[in-house]
Amino acid sequence: MRGLDLMTVKAFVTEDIPLYHNLVMKHLPGADPELVLLNIRYEELERIPLSDMTREEINQMVQELGFYRKESQDAPVPEEFQLAPAKPPLPLQAKEENSKVSPSEASAAKNESPTEPNNQEHPDL
């Protein structure tokens, strides 16, 4: 294991994760550390192994993925980052998707807000 020694993991978990909006840590005893990316419905999209990464590399990757990093743990998250790192669909995709659903369904989907994840069932790290 090149990057994530016990001290690196502890520092990332205790100092870095609390600064990221929508990034949650779930400890799985005996499991190798990995970042599990979920969509807005908490369906798994991708797993990224973290074992060979340094703390700096993990922080850079998380930011490149679009997670919002706050200045401090209790700092507010701007409205435009509330669903980050989720990205809005591209204009063409949105147009195609809206043509497949009725206007009332599209409106309902826009106003739908995600529920909080149950960290027991949906690990993020």
Chimera marker file (.cmm) of the C-alpha trace (Angstrom):
<marker_set name="trace">
<marker id="1" x="0.000" y="0.000" z="0.000" r="1" g="1" b="0" radius="0.5"/>
<marker id="2" x="1.822" y="3.075" z="-1.265" r="1" g="1" b="0" radius="0.5"/>
<marker id="3" x="-0.383" y="5.972" z="-0.189" r="1" g="1" b="0" radius="0.5"/>
<marker id="4" x="-3.001" y="5.296" z="2.453" r="1" g="1" b="0" radius="0.5"/>
<marker id="5" x="-1.276" y="4.387" z="5.665" r="1" g="1" b="0" radius="0.5"/>
<marker id="6" x="-3.228" y="4.520" z="8.915" r="1" g="1" b="0" radius="0.5"/>
<marker id="7" x="-2.246" y="8.124" z="9.663" r="1" g="1" b="0" radius="0.5"/>
<marker id="8" x="-3.225" y="9.270" z="6.144" r="1" g="1" b="0" radius="0.5"/>
<marker id="9" x="-6.618" y="7.581" z="6.417" r="1" g="1" b="0" radius="0.5"/>
<marker id="10" x="-7.225" y="9.078" z="9.855" r="1" g="1" b="0" radius="0.5"/>
<marker id="11" x="-6.229" y="12.575" z="8.672" r="1" g="1" b="0" radius="0.5"/>
<marker id="12" x="-8.427" y="12.364" z="5.560" r="1" g="1" b="0" radius="0.5"/>
<marker id="13" x="-11.413" y="11.034" z="7.544" r="1" g="1" b="0" radius="0.5"/>
<marker id="14" x="-11.160" y="13.446" z="10.471" r="1" g="1" b="0" radius="0.5"/>
<marker id="15" x="-9.893" y="16.596" z="8.740" r="1" g="1" b="0" radius="0.5"/>
<marker id="16" x="-10.928" y="16.461" z="5.088" r="1" g="1" b="0" radius="0.5"/>
<marker id="17" x="-14.236" y="14.591" z="4.775" r="1" g="1" b="0" radius="0.5"/>
<marker id="18" x="-16.115" y="16.986" z="7.114" r="1" g="1" b="0" radius="0.5"/>
<marker id="19" x="-15.241" y="19.860" z="4.752" r="1" g="1" b="0" radius="0.5"/>
<marker id="20" x="-16.849" y="18.237" z="1.704" r="1" g="1" b="0" radius="0.5"/>
<marker id="21" x="-20.556" y="18.655" z="1.068" r="1" g="1" b="0" radius="0.5"/>
<marker id="22" x="-22.337" y="15.379" z="0.192" r="1" g="1" b="0" radius="0.5"/>
<marker id="23" x="-19.306" y="13.217" z="0.992" r="1" g="1" b="0" radius="0.5"/>
<marker id="24" x="-20.005" y="10.685" z="3.725" r="1" g="1" b="0" radius="0.5"/>
<marker id="25" x="-17.670" y="8.159" z="5.332" r="1" g="1" b="0" radius="0.5"/>
<marker id="26" x="-18.822" y="4.663" z="6.182" r="1" g="1" b="0" radius="0.5"/>
<marker id="27" x="-16.373" y="2.379" z="7.962" r="1" g="1" b="0" radius="0.5"/>
<marker id="28" x="-16.418" y="-1.239" z="6.793" r="1" g="1" b="0" radius="0.5"/>
<marker id="29" x="-14.068" y="-3.305" z="8.981" r="1" g="1" b="0" radius="0.5"/>
<marker id="30" x="-11.514" y="-5.207" z="6.906" r="1" g="1" b="0" radius="0.5"/>
<marker id="31" x="-12.487" y="-3.557" z="3.601" r="1" g="1" b="0" radius="0.5"/>
<marker id="32" x="-9.987" y="-1.688" z="1.459" r="1" g="1" b="0" radius="0.5"/>
<marker id="33" x="-10.842" y="2.035" z="1.324" r="1" g="1" b="0" radius="0.5"/>
<marker id="34" x="-12.753" y="3.103" z="-1.760" r="1" g="1" b="0" radius="0.5"/>
<marker id="35" x="-14.869" y="6.001" z="-2.906" r="1" g="1" b="0" radius="0.5"/>
<marker id="36" x="-18.338" y="4.878" z="-3.953" r="1" g="1" b="0" radius="0.5"/>
<marker id="37" x="-20.096" y="7.351" z="-6.237" r="1" g="1" b="0" radius="0.5"/>
<marker id="38" x="-23.891" y="7.348" z="-6.077" r="1" g="1" b="0" radius="0.5"/>
<marker id="39" x="-26.489" y="9.103" z="-8.203" r="1" g="1" b="0" radius="0.5"/>
<marker id="40" x="-29.299" y="11.247" z="-6.806" r="1" g="1" b="0" radius="0.5"/>
<marker id="41" x="-31.339" y="8.072" z="-6.176" r="1" g="1" b="0" radius="0.5"/>
<marker id="42" x="-28.401" y="6.577" z="-4.216" r="1" g="1" b="0" radius="0.5"/>
<marker id="43" x="-27.746" y="3.989" z="-6.918" r="1" g="1" b="0" radius="0.5"/>
<marker id="44" x="-24.084" y="3.033" z="-7.280" r="1" g="1" b="0" radius="0.5"/>
<marker id="45" x="-22.340" y="4.557" z="-10.293" r="1" g="1" b="0" radius="0.5"/>
<marker id="46" x="-18.675" y="3.746" z="-9.723" r="1" g="1" b="0" radius="0.5"/>
<marker id="47" x="-16.159" y="2.514" z="-7.142" r="1" g="1" b="0" radius="0.5"/>
<marker id="48" x="-12.719" y="4.104" z="-7.009" r="1" g="1" b="0" radius="0.5"/>
<marker id="49" x="-10.035" y="2.306" z="-4.962" r="1" g="1" b="0" radius="0.5"/>
<marker id="50" x="-8.109" y="4.675" z="-2.680" r="1" g="1" b="0" radius="0.5"/>
<marker id="51" x="-5.410" y="2.304" z="-1.390" r="1" g="1" b="0" radius="0.5"/>
<marker id="52" x="-2.685" y="3.536" z="-3.719" r="1" g="1" b="0" radius="0.5"/>
<marker id="53" x="-3.467" y="7.245" z="-3.398" r="1" g="1" b="0" radius="0.5"/>
<marker id="54" x="-2.019" y="9.862" z="-1.086" r="1" g="1" b="0" radius="0.5"/>
<marker id="55" x="-4.192" y="12.232" z="0.910" r="1" g="1" b="0" radius="0.5"/>
<marker id="56" x="-3.373" y="15.025" z="-1.537" r="1" g="1" b="0" radius="0.5"/>
<marker id="57" x="-4.320" y="12.848" z="-4.523" r="1" g="1" b="0" radius="0.5"/>
<marker id="58" x="-7.633" y="11.907" z="-2.920" r="1" g="1" b="0" radius="0.5"/>
<marker id="59" x="-8.452" y="15.548" z="-2.163" r="1" g="1" b="0" radius="0.5"/>
<marker id="60" x="-7.590" y="16.560" z="-5.730" r="1" g="1" b="0" radius="0.5"/>
<marker id="61" x="-9.719" y="13.751" z="-7.190" r="1" g="1" b="0" radius="0.5"/>
<marker id="62" x="-12.716" y="14.533" z="-4.961" r="1" g="1" b="0" radius="0.5"/>
<marker id="63" x="-12.585" y="18.184" z="-6.018" r="1" g="1" b="0" radius="0.5"/>
<marker id="64" x="-12.203" y="17.225" z="-9.693" r="1" g="1" b="0" radius="0.5"/>
<marker id="65" x="-15.295" y="15.033" z="-9.306" r="1" g="1" b="0" radius="0.5"/>
<marker id="66" x="-17.166" y="18.190" z="-8.309" r="1" g="1" b="0" radius="0.5"/>
<marker id="67" x="-17.581" y="17.832" z="-4.549" r="1" g="1" b="0" radius="0.5"/>
<marker id="68" x="-17.900" y="21.240" z="-2.905" r="1" g="1" b="0" radius="0.5"/>
<marker id="69" x="-15.234" y="21.916" z="-0.263" r="1" g="1" b="0" radius="0.5"/>
<marker id="70" x="-16.330" y="24.306" z="2.480" r="1" g="1" b="0" radius="0.5"/>
<marker id="71" x="-13.985" y="26.715" z="4.239" r="1" g="1" b="0" radius="0.5"/>
<marker id="72" x="-14.944" y="25.192" z="7.597" r="1" g="1" b="0" radius="0.5"/>
<marker id="73" x="-17.170" y="22.353" z="8.814" r="1" g="1" b="0" radius="0.5"/>
<marker id="74" x="-20.071" y="24.634" z="9.704" r="1" g="1" b="0" radius="0.5"/>
<marker id="75" x="-19.758" y="26.961" z="6.700" r="1" g="1" b="0" radius="0.5"/>
<marker id="76" x="-22.930" y="27.266" z="4.602" r="1" g="1" b="0" radius="0.5"/>
<marker id="77" x="-23.092" y="25.608" z="1.190" r="1" g="1" b="0" radius="0.5"/>
<marker id="78" x="-24.183" y="27.931" z="-1.631" r="1" g="1" b="0" radius="0.5"/>
<marker id="79" x="-27.497" y="27.006" z="-3.249" r="1" g="1" b="0" radius="0.5"/>
<marker id="80" x="-25.867" y="26.109" z="-6.576" r="1" g="1" b="0" radius="0.5"/>
<marker id="81" x="-23.770" y="23.427" z="-4.822" r="1" g="1" b="0" radius="0.5"/>
<marker id="82" x="-26.530" y="21.820" z="-2.734" r="1" g="1" b="0" radius="0.5"/>
<marker id="83" x="-26.735" y="18.819" z="-5.074" r="1" g="1" b="0" radius="0.5"/>
<marker id="84" x="-23.024" y="18.818" z="-5.966" r="1" g="1" b="0" radius="0.5"/>
<marker id="85" x="-21.329" y="16.909" z="-7.363" r="1" g="1" b="0" radius="0.5"/>
<marker id="86" x="-24.414" y="16.081" z="-9.427" r="1" g="1" b="0" radius="0.5"/>
<marker id="87" x="-24.292" y="17.949" z="-12.678" r="1" g="1" b="0" radius="0.5"/>
<marker id="88" x="-27.375" y="19.197" z="-14.514" r="1" g="1" b="0" radius="0.5"/>
<marker id="89" x="-27.966" y="17.401" z="-17.806" r="1" g="1" b="0" radius="0.5"/>
<marker id="90" x="-26.514" y="18.919" z="-20.948" r="1" g="1" b="0" radius="0.5"/>
<marker id="91" x="-29.053" y="21.049" z="-22.865" r="1" g="1" b="0" radius="0.5"/>
<marker id="92" x="-29.410" y="18.407" z="-25.604" r="1" g="1" b="0" radius="0.5"/>
<marker id="93" x="-29.895" y="15.610" z="-23.065" r="1" g="1" b="0" radius="0.5"/>
<marker id="94" x="-32.450" y="17.654" z="-21.138" r="1" g="1" b="0" radius="0.5"/>
<marker id="95" x="-34.358" y="18.420" z="-24.331" r="1" g="1" b="0" radius="0.5"/>
<marker id="96" x="-34.408" y="14.716" z="-25.320" r="1" g="1" b="0" radius="0.5"/>
<marker id="97" x="-35.427" y="13.611" z="-21.831" r="1" g="1" b="0" radius="0.5"/>
<marker id="98" x="-38.205" y="16.222" z="-21.622" r="1" g="1" b="0" radius="0.5"/>
<marker id="99" x="-39.601" y="15.043" z="-24.952" r="1" g="1" b="0" radius="0.5"/>
<marker id="100" x="-40.006" y="11.552" z="-23.460" r="1" g="1" b="0" radius="0.5"/>
<marker id="101" x="-42.071" y="12.720" z="-20.475" r="1" g="1" b="0" radius="0.5"/>
<marker id="102" x="-45.137" y="14.867" z="-20.167" r="1" g="1" b="0" radius="0.5"/>
<marker id="103" x="-44.705" y="18.499" z="-19.064" r="1" g="1" b="0" radius="0.5"/>
<marker id="104" x="-46.325" y="17.724" z="-15.704" r="1" g="1" b="0" radius="0.5"/>
<marker id="105" x="-43.866" y="14.854" z="-15.110" r="1" g="1" b="0" radius="0.5"/>
<marker id="106" x="-40.931" y="17.085" z="-16.041" r="1" g="1" b="0" radius="0.5"/>
<marker id="107" x="-42.177" y="19.783" z="-13.672" r="1" g="1" b="0" radius="0.5"/>
<marker id="108" x="-42.613" y="17.271" z="-10.848" r="1" g="1" b="0" radius="0.5"/>
<marker id="109" x="-39.091" y="15.912" z="-11.420" r="1" g="1" b="0" radius="0.5"/>
<marker id="110" x="-37.643" y="19.444" z="-11.236" r="1" g="1" b="0" radius="0.5"/>
<marker id="111" x="-39.313" y="20.083" z="-7.886" r="1" g="1" b="0" radius="0.5"/>
<marker id="112" x="-38.387" y="16.701" z="-6.452" r="1" g="1" b="0" radius="0.5"/>
<marker id="113" x="-35.758" y="16.880" z="-3.742" r="1" g="1" b="0" radius="0.5"/>
<marker id="114" x="-33.618" y="13.902" z="-2.756" r="1" g="1" b="0" radius="0.5"/>
<marker id="115" x="-34.011" y="12.335" z="0.631" r="1" g="1" b="0" radius="0.5"/>
<marker id="116" x="-31.096" y="12.010" z="2.983" r="1" g="1" b="0" radius="0.5"/>
<marker id="117" x="-29.084" y="8.832" z="2.491" r="1" g="1" b="0" radius="0.5"/>
<marker id="118" x="-29.158" y="6.142" z="5.112" r="1" g="1" b="0" radius="0.5"/>
<marker id="119" x="-25.439" y="5.788" z="5.799" r="1" g="1" b="0" radius="0.5"/>
<marker id="120" x="-26.020" y="2.242" z="7.005" r="1" g="1" b="0" radius="0.5"/>
<marker id="121" x="-27.161" y="1.156" z="3.553" r="1" g="1" b="0" radius="0.5"/>
<marker id="122" x="-25.322" y="3.531" z="1.205" r="1" g="1" b="0" radius="0.5"/>
<marker id="123" x="-21.571" y="3.828" z="1.801" r="1" g="1" b="0" radius="0.5"/>
<marker id="124" x="-19.806" y="6.786" z="0.213" r="1" g="1" b="0" radius="0.5"/>
<marker id="125" x="-16.291" y="5.861" z="1.226" r="1" g="1" b="0" radius="0.5"/>
<link id1="1" id2="2" r="1" g="1" b="0" radius="0.2"/>
<link id1="2" id2="3" r="1" g="1" b="0" radius="0.2"/>
<link id1="3" id2="4" r="1" g="1" b="0" radius="0.2"/>
<link id1="4" id2="5" r="1" g="1" b="0" radius="0.2"/>
<link id1="5" id2="6" r="1" g="1" b="0" radius="0.2"/>
<link id1="6" id2="7" r="1" g="1" b="0" radius="0.2"/>
<link id1="7" id2="8" r="1" g="1" b="0" radius="0.2"/>
<link id1="8" id2="9" r="1" g="1" b="0" radius="0.2"/>
<link id1="9" id2="10" r="1" g="1" b="0" radius="0.2"/>
<link id1="10" id2="11" r="1" g="1" b="0" radius="0.2"/>
<link id1="11" id2="12" r="1" g="1" b="0" radius="0.2"/>
<link id1="12" id2="13" r="1" g="1" b="0" radius="0.2"/>
<link id1="13" id2="14" r="1" g="1" b="0" radius="0.2"/>
<link id1="14" id2="15" r="1" g="1" b="0" radius="0.2"/>
<link id1="15" id2="16" r="1" g="1" b="0" radius="0.2"/>
<link id1="16" id2="17" r="1" g="1" b="0" radius="0.2"/>
<link id1="17" id2="18" r="1" g="1" b="0" radius="0.2"/>
<link id1="18" id2="19" r="1" g="1" b="0" radius="0.2"/>
<link id1="19" id2="20" r="1" g="1" b="0" radius="0.2"/>
<link id1="20" id2="21" r="1" g="1" b="0" radius="0.2"/>
<link id1="21" id2="22" r="1" g="1" b="0" radius="0.2"/>
<link id1="22" id2="23" r="1" g="1" b="0" radius="0.2"/>
<link id1="23" id2="24" r="1" g="1" b="0" radius="0.2"/>
<link id1="24" id2="25" r="1" g="1" b="0" radius="0.2"/>
<link id1="25" id2="26" r="1" g="1" b="0" radius="0.2"/>
<link id1="26" id2="27" r="1" g="1" b="0" radius="0.2"/>
<link id1="27" id2="28" r="1" g="1" b="0" radius="0.2"/>
<link id1="28" id2="29" r="1" g="1" b="0" radius="0.2"/>
<link id1="29" id2="30" r="1" g="1" b="0" radius="0.2"/>
<link id1="30" id2="31" r="1" g="1" b="0" radius="0.2"/>
<link id1="31" id2="32" r="1" g="1" b="0" radius="0.2"/>
<link id1="32" id2="33" r="1" g="1" b="0" radius="0.2"/>
<link id1="33" id2="34" r="1" g="1" b="0" radius="0.2"/>
<link id1="34" id2="35" r="1" g="1" b="0" radius="0.2"/>
<link id1="35" id2="36" r="1" g="1" b="0" radius="0.2"/>
<link id1="36" id2="37" r="1" g="1" b="0" radius="0.2"/>
<link id1="37" id2="38" r="1" g="1" b="0" radius="0.2"/>
<link id1="38" id2="39" r="1" g="1" b="0" radius="0.2"/>
<link id1="39" id2="40" r="1" g="1" b="0" radius="0.2"/>
<link id1="40" id2="41" r="1" g="1" b="0" radius="0.2"/>
<link id1="41" id2="42" r="1" g="1" b="0" radius="0.2"/>
<link id1="42" id2="43" r="1" g="1" b="0" radius="0.2"/>
<link id1="43" id2="44" r="1" g="1" b="0" radius="0.2"/>
<link id1="44" id2="45" r="1" g="1" b="0" radius="0.2"/>
<link id1="45" id2="46" r="1" g="1" b="0" radius="0.2"/>
<link id1="46" id2="47" r="1" g="1" b="0" radius="0.2"/>
<link id1="47" id2="48" r="1" g="1" b="0" radius="0.2"/>
<link id1="48" id2="49" r="1" g="1" b="0" radius="0.2"/>
<link id1="49" id2="50" r="1" g="1" b="0" radius="0.2"/>
<link id1="50" id2="51" r="1" g="1" b="0" radius="0.2"/>
<link id1="51" id2="52" r="1" g="1" b="0" radius="0.2"/>
<link id1="52" id2="53" r="1" g="1" b="0" radius="0.2"/>
<link id1="53" id2="54" r="1" g="1" b="0" radius="0.2"/>
<link id1="54" id2="55" r="1" g="1" b="0" radius="0.2"/>
<link id1="55" id2="56" r="1" g="1" b="0" radius="0.2"/>
<link id1="56" id2="57" r="1" g="1" b="0" radius="0.2"/>
<link id1="57" id2="58" r="1" g="1" b="0" radius="0.2"/>
<link id1="58" id2="59" r="1" g="1" b="0" radius="0.2"/>
<link id1="59" id2="60" r="1" g="1" b="0" radius="0.2"/>
<link id1="60" id2="61" r="1" g="1" b="0" radius="0.2"/>
<link id1="61" id2="62" r="1" g="1" b="0" radius="0.2"/>
<link id1="62" id2="63" r="1" g="1" b="0" radius="0.2"/>
<link id1="63" id2="64" r="1" g="1" b="0" radius="0.2"/>
<link id1="64" id2="65" r="1" g="1" b="0" radius="0.2"/>
<link id1="65" id2="66" r="1" g="1" b="0" radius="0.2"/>
<link id1="66" id2="67" r="1" g="1" b="0" radius="0.2"/>
<link id1="67" id2="68" r="1" g="1" b="0" radius="0.2"/>
<link id1="68" id2="69" r="1" g="1" b="0" radius="0.2"/>
<link id1="69" id2="70" r="1" g="1" b="0" radius="0.2"/>
<link id1="70" id2="71" r="1" g="1" b="0" radius="0.2"/>
<link id1="71" id2="72" r="1" g="1" b="0" radius="0.2"/>
<link id1="72" id2="73" r="1" g="1" b="0" radius="0.2"/>
<link id1="73" id2="74" r="1" g="1" b="0" radius="0.2"/>
<link id1="74" id2="75" r="1" g="1" b="0" radius="0.2"/>
<link id1="75" id2="76" r="1" g="1" b="0" radius="0.2"/>
<link id1="76" id2="77" r="1" g="1" b="0" radius="0.2"/>
<link id1="77" id2="78" r="1" g="1" b="0" radius="0.2"/>
<link id1="78" id2="79" r="1" g="1" b="0" radius="0.2"/>
<link id1="79" id2="80" r="1" g="1" b="0" radius="0.2"/>
<link id1="80" id2="81" r="1" g="1" b="0" radius="0.2"/>
<link id1="81" id2="82" r="1" g="1" b="0" radius="0.2"/>
<link id1="82" id2="83" r="1" g="1" b="0" radius="0.2"/>
<link id1="83" id2="84" r="1" g="1" b="0" radius="0.2"/>
<link id1="84" id2="85" r="1" g="1" b="0" radius="0.2"/>
<link id1="85" id2="86" r="1" g="1" b="0" radius="0.2"/>
<link id1="86" id2="87" r="1" g="1" b="0" radius="0.2"/>
<link id1="87" id2="88" r="1" g="1" b="0" radius="0.2"/>
<link id1="88" id2="89" r="1" g="1" b="0" radius="0.2"/>
<link id1="89" id2="90" r="1" g="1" b="0" radius="0.2"/>
<link id1="90" id2="91" r="1" g="1" b="0" radius="0.2"/>
<link id1="91" id2="92" r="1" g="1" b="0" radius="0.2"/>
<link id1="92" id2="93" r="1" g="1" b="0" radius="0.2"/>
<link id1="93" id2="94" r="1" g="1" b="0" radius="0.2"/>
<link id1="94" id2="95" r="1" g="1" b="0" radius="0.2"/>
<link id1="95" id2="96" r="1" g="1" b="0" radius="0.2"/>
<link id1="96" id2="97" r="1" g="1" b="0" radius="0.2"/>
<link id1="97" id2="98" r="1" g="1" b="0" radius="0.2"/>
<link id1="98" id2="99" r="1" g="1" b="0" radius="0.2"/>
<link id1="99" id2="100" r="1" g="1" b="0" radius="0.2"/>
<link id1="100" id2="101" r="1" g="1" b="0" radius="0.2"/>
<link id1="101" id2="102" r="1" g="1" b="0" radius="0.2"/>
<link id1="102" id2="103" r="1" g="1" b="0" radius="0.2"/>
<link id1="103" id2="104" r="1" g="1" b="0" radius="0.2"/>
<link id1="104" id2="105" r="1" g="1" b="0" radius="0.2"/>
<link id1="105" id2="106" r="1" g="1" b="0" radius="0.2"/>
<link id1="106" id2="107" r="1" g="1" b="0" radius="0.2"/>
<link id1="107" id2="108" r="1" g="1" b="0" radius="0.2"/>
<link id1="108" id2="109" r="1" g="1" b="0" radius="0.2"/>
<link id1="109" id2="110" r="1" g="1" b="0" radius="0.2"/>
<link id1="110" id2="111" r="1" g="1" b="0" radius="0.2"/>
<link id1="111" id2="112" r="1" g="1" b="0" radius="0.2"/>
<link id1="112" id2="113" r="1" g="1" b="0" radius="0.2"/>
<link id1="113" id2="114" r="1" g="1" b="0" radius="0.2"/>
<link id1="114" id2="115" r="1" g="1" b="0" radius="0.2"/>
<link id1="115" id2="116" r="1" g="1" b="0" radius="0.2"/>
<link id1="116" id2="117" r="1" g="1" b="0" radius="0.2"/>
<link id1="117" id2="118" r="1" g="1" b="0" radius="0.2"/>
<link id1="118" id2="119" r="1" g="1" b="0" radius="0.2"/>
<link id1="119" id2="120" r="1" g="1" b="0" radius="0.2"/>
<link id1="120" id2="121" r="1" g="1" b="0" radius="0.2"/>
<link id1="121" id2="122" r="1" g="1" b="0" radius="0.2"/>
<link id1="122" id2="123" r="1" g="1" b="0" radius="0.2"/>
<link id1="123" id2="124" r="1" g="1" b="0" radius="0.2"/>
<link id1="124" id2="125" r="1" g="1" b="0" radius="0.2"/>
</marker_set>
